[in-house]
Amino acid sequence: MNTTTLTKTPRWPARALWGLGALLSLGIVAYAARYLLHPPTTIKEALGNALGLPWLVVHVAGAVIALLLGSLQFLPGLRKSGAHRWIGRVYVLGCLVGGVAGLILAPGSFAGPIATAGFGGLAVIWIAVNLLGWRAALDRRFVDHRRWMIRSWALTLAAVTLRLYLPTVQILDLPFLPWYRAISFLCWVPNLLIAEWWLRSDARRISGHP
């Protein structure tokens, strides 16, 4: 691969998915802003999480920054400018803050150890891929950097998929607690698998292999 890989124009399905992800991210930011404007004062208001005060607000603040800035980083024009570097630094900072706070929150989940494992796993991998992406950028391994940041964005979008699954459970009148435990994994594992599939497909397309 060479540097032309970094600026290759996305195919229309990728653009459509990018637009959908960006739009849904803005919706989640608007929804989550209530925790920043009116921070919870009781465990109940902090989603029943025993560690939610003050870590839920810290987690939301980091995630909101990541959701606001993440989609911008995939705009080809922005990637060619110095703004990409500075926005990327703030994005990674948001992910790290959100991830560390999420890791602290995970053991306090009202849904028990399964949800702790699901949300805790998300936090650990979210932190790891961002650190690896940041390290790759510092080493000027830009193709690797791009791949790690695609994984990062897939994990950031767990905030979106989580809030798509939860109302679906209510609409279908499914038992909430077991499904909430499942969603602690479903909100991010499929996202990451789709990102990996896309990265492998993109690599085969660029190399000319079927």
C-alpha positions as CSV (number, residue, x, y, z in Angstrom):
1,M,0.0,0.0,0.0
2,N,1.1,3.6,-0.5
3,T,-0.1,7.0,0.7
4,T,-2.7,7.2,-2.1
5,T,-4.7,4.7,0.0
6,L,-5.2,7.4,2.6
7,T,-7.0,9.8,0.2
8,K,-8.9,7.3,-1.9
9,T,-12.4,8.5,-2.6
10,P,-14.9,6.3,-0.7
11,R,-17.5,4.3,-2.6
12,W,-21.1,5.5,-2.2
13,P,-22.1,2.8,0.3
14,A,-19.3,4.0,2.6
15,R,-20.4,7.6,2.2
16,A,-24.0,6.7,3.0
17,L,-22.9,4.8,6.1
18,W,-20.7,7.7,7.1
19,G,-23.7,10.1,6.7
20,L,-26.0,7.9,8.7
21,G,-23.4,7.5,11.4
22,A,-22.8,11.2,11.6
23,L,-26.5,12.0,11.8
24,L,-27.2,9.4,14.5
25,S,-24.2,10.6,16.4
26,L,-25.6,14.2,16.5
27,G,-28.9,12.8,17.8
28,I,-27.2,10.9,20.6
29,V,-25.1,14.0,21.5
30,A,-28.4,16.0,21.9
31,Y,-29.8,13.2,24.0
32,A,-26.8,12.8,26.2
33,A,-26.3,16.6,26.7
34,R,-29.0,16.4,29.5
35,Y,-26.4,14.7,31.7
36,L,-24.0,17.6,31.2
37,L,-26.7,20.3,31.6
38,H,-28.3,18.6,34.6
39,P,-25.7,16.2,36.2
40,P,-27.3,13.4,38.2
41,T,-27.3,13.8,42.0
42,T,-28.5,10.4,43.0
43,I,-27.6,6.8,42.0
44,K,-31.0,6.4,40.5
45,E,-30.5,9.4,38.2
46,A,-27.1,7.9,37.3
47,L,-28.7,4.9,35.7
48,G,-28.7,3.0,38.9
49,N,-24.9,2.8,38.7
50,A,-23.3,2.8,42.2
51,L,-20.2,4.5,40.7
52,G,-22.2,6.9,38.6
53,L,-21.4,9.9,40.7
54,P,-19.4,11.7,39.2
55,W,-18.1,9.2,36.6
56,L,-21.2,9.1,34.4
57,V,-20.8,12.8,33.6
58,V,-17.1,12.3,32.9
59,H,-17.9,9.3,30.6
60,V,-20.7,11.3,28.8
61,A,-18.4,14.3,28.3
62,G,-15.7,12.2,26.7
63,A,-18.2,10.3,24.5
64,V,-19.9,13.5,23.4
65,I,-16.6,15.0,22.2
66,A,-15.8,11.8,20.4
67,L,-19.2,11.6,18.7
68,L,-19.1,15.2,17.6
69,L,-15.6,15.0,16.1
70,G,-15.2,11.4,15.0
71,S,-17.2,11.6,11.7
72,L,-15.3,14.7,10.6
73,Q,-12.0,12.8,10.5
74,F,-13.2,10.8,7.6
75,L,-13.8,13.8,5.3
76,P,-11.1,13.6,2.5
77,G,-10.7,17.4,2.4
78,L,-10.1,17.6,6.1
79,R,-7.6,14.8,6.2
80,K,-5.4,16.8,3.9
81,S,-5.4,19.8,6.2
82,G,-3.7,20.6,9.5
83,A,-7.1,20.6,11.2
84,H,-7.3,16.8,10.9
85,R,-4.3,16.5,13.2
86,W,-5.7,18.9,15.9
87,I,-9.3,17.5,15.7
88,G,-7.8,14.0,15.9
89,R,-6.0,14.8,19.1
90,V,-9.1,16.1,20.7
91,Y,-11.1,13.1,19.4
92,V,-8.6,10.7,20.9
93,L,-8.6,12.6,24.2
94,G,-12.4,12.3,24.3
95,C,-12.2,8.6,23.6
96,L,-9.6,8.1,26.3
97,V,-11.6,10.1,28.9
98,G,-14.8,8.3,28.0
99,G,-13.1,4.9,28.0
100,V,-11.4,5.3,31.3
101,A,-14.6,6.6,32.9
102,G,-16.5,3.8,31.3
103,L,-14.0,1.3,32.7
104,I,-14.5,2.8,36.2
105,L,-18.3,2.7,35.7
106,A,-18.5,-0.9,34.4
107,P,-18.3,-2.7,37.8
108,G,-21.2,-0.6,39.1
109,S,-23.6,-1.7,36.5
110,F,-27.0,-2.6,37.9
111,A,-27.2,-5.5,35.5
112,G,-24.4,-7.4,37.3
113,P,-21.2,-9.1,36.1
114,I,-22.3,-9.9,32.6
115,A,-23.0,-6.3,31.8
116,T,-19.8,-5.4,33.7
117,A,-17.8,-7.7,31.3
118,G,-19.6,-6.3,28.2
119,F,-19.2,-2.6,29.0
120,G,-15.8,-3.1,30.6
121,G,-14.6,-5.0,27.5
122,L,-15.8,-2.1,25.3
123,A,-13.9,0.4,27.5
124,V,-10.6,-1.6,27.4
125,I,-10.7,-2.1,23.6
126,W,-11.8,1.5,23.0
127,I,-8.8,2.8,25.0
128,A,-6.4,0.3,23.3
129,V,-7.3,1.1,19.6
130,N,-7.0,4.8,20.2
131,L,-3.6,4.5,21.8
132,L,-2.5,2.2,19.0
133,G,-3.9,4.7,16.4
134,W,-2.2,7.6,18.1
135,R,1.1,5.7,18.3
136,A,0.9,4.8,14.6
137,A,0.4,8.5,13.7
138,L,3.4,9.6,15.8
139,D,5.4,6.9,13.9
140,R,4.1,8.2,10.6
141,R,2.5,4.8,9.8
142,F,-0.5,6.5,8.3
143,V,-2.1,3.4,6.7
144,D,-2.0,1.7,10.1
145,H,-3.3,4.8,11.8
146,R,-6.3,5.0,9.5
147,R,-7.1,1.4,10.2
148,W,-6.9,1.8,13.9
149,M,-9.1,4.9,13.8
150,I,-11.8,3.1,11.7
151,R,-11.9,0.6,14.5
152,S,-12.0,3.4,17.0
153,W,-15.0,5.0,15.3
154,A,-16.8,1.7,15.1
155,L,-16.5,1.5,18.9
156,T,-17.4,5.1,19.5
157,L,-20.6,4.3,17.6
158,A,-21.5,1.8,20.4
159,A,-23.2,4.9,22.0
160,V,-25.5,5.0,19.0
161,T,-26.2,1.3,18.6
162,L,-26.8,1.0,22.4
163,R,-29.6,3.5,22.1
164,L,-31.1,1.9,19.1
165,Y,-31.3,-1.5,20.8
166,L,-32.8,-0.3,24.1
167,P,-36.0,1.2,22.7
168,T,-36.3,-1.8,20.4
169,V,-36.4,-4.1,23.5
170,Q,-39.2,-1.9,24.9
171,I,-41.2,-1.8,21.7
172,L,-41.0,-5.6,21.3
173,D,-41.9,-6.0,25.0
174,L,-38.9,-8.2,25.6
175,P,-37.6,-9.0,29.2
176,F,-35.4,-6.0,29.9
177,L,-32.6,-7.3,32.2
178,P,-31.4,-10.3,30.2
179,W,-31.5,-8.2,27.0
180,Y,-29.7,-5.4,28.6
181,R,-26.9,-7.8,29.5
182,A,-26.8,-9.0,25.9
183,I,-26.8,-5.4,24.6
184,S,-23.7,-4.7,26.7
185,F,-21.9,-6.9,24.1
186,L,-24.2,-6.4,21.1
187,C,-23.7,-2.6,21.1
188,W,-20.1,-2.9,20.1
189,V,-19.0,-6.4,19.1
190,P,-21.0,-6.3,15.7
191,N,-19.7,-2.8,15.1
192,L,-16.1,-4.0,15.4
193,L,-16.7,-7.1,13.3
194,I,-18.3,-4.9,10.5
195,A,-15.2,-2.6,10.7
196,E,-12.9,-5.6,10.4
197,W,-14.9,-6.9,7.4
198,W,-14.8,-3.5,5.7
199,L,-11.0,-3.2,6.3
200,R,-10.4,-6.6,4.8
201,S,-12.7,-5.9,1.9
202,D,-11.0,-2.6,1.3
203,A,-7.5,-4.1,1.4
204,R,-8.6,-6.8,-1.2
205,R,-10.2,-4.2,-3.4
206,I,-7.1,-2.0,-3.4
207,S,-4.7,-4.9,-4.0
208,G,-6.9,-6.2,-6.8
209,H,-7.5,-9.5,-5.1
210,P,-11.1,-11.0,-5.1
